[in-house]
Amino acid sequence: MAETEDLAGRIEQVAATVEDVERHVDAAEVRYGLRGVAFAAVSAGSAAFRLRPDVAEAALATPDVRPSDRGPGWVTLAPDVFDRFALDRAASWFAAAARYAAETAPGRRAN
């Protein structure tokens, strides 16, 4: 990954690997969902993710992470700068949030 890569670009790379991902774009952010379950939102300076409760709790111990006002299980990553470590966290949490959304979506598919 290049140092100059931005948050939106990194998230889109991961989103491209998620089957049936839904995108809702407006002027302020891009929201992601799966079969009607929202799981991530990305704006210019932050990213929010709906994580499994245990993962969300652990994420809150990470620098630059706070509870999101989006609801239980949501955390917001908002560092001063999205360096490669913050981008890696964002990409990992996006993938984890997508898996959790797939597990909790109505009519989920059996593996």
Stockholm file with secondary structure:
# STOCKHOLM 1.0

chainA/1-111         MAETEDLAGRIEQVAATVEDVERHVDAAEVRYGLRGVAFAAVSAGSAAFRLRPDVAEAALATPDVRPSDRGPGWVTLAPDVFDRFALDRAASWFAAAARYAAETAPGRRAN
#=GR chainA/1-111 SS CCTTCCHHHHHHHHHTTSTTEEEEECSSCEEEEETTEEEEEECSSCEEEECCHHHHHHHTTSTTEEECTTCTTEEEECCSSCCHHHHHHHHHHHHHHHHHHHHHSTTCCCC
#=GC SS_cons         CCTTCCHHHHHHHHHTTSTTEEEEECSSCEEEEETTEEEEEECSSCEEEECCHHHHHHHTTSTTEEECTTCTTEEEECCSSCCHHHHHHHHHHHHHHHHHHHHHSTTCCCC
//
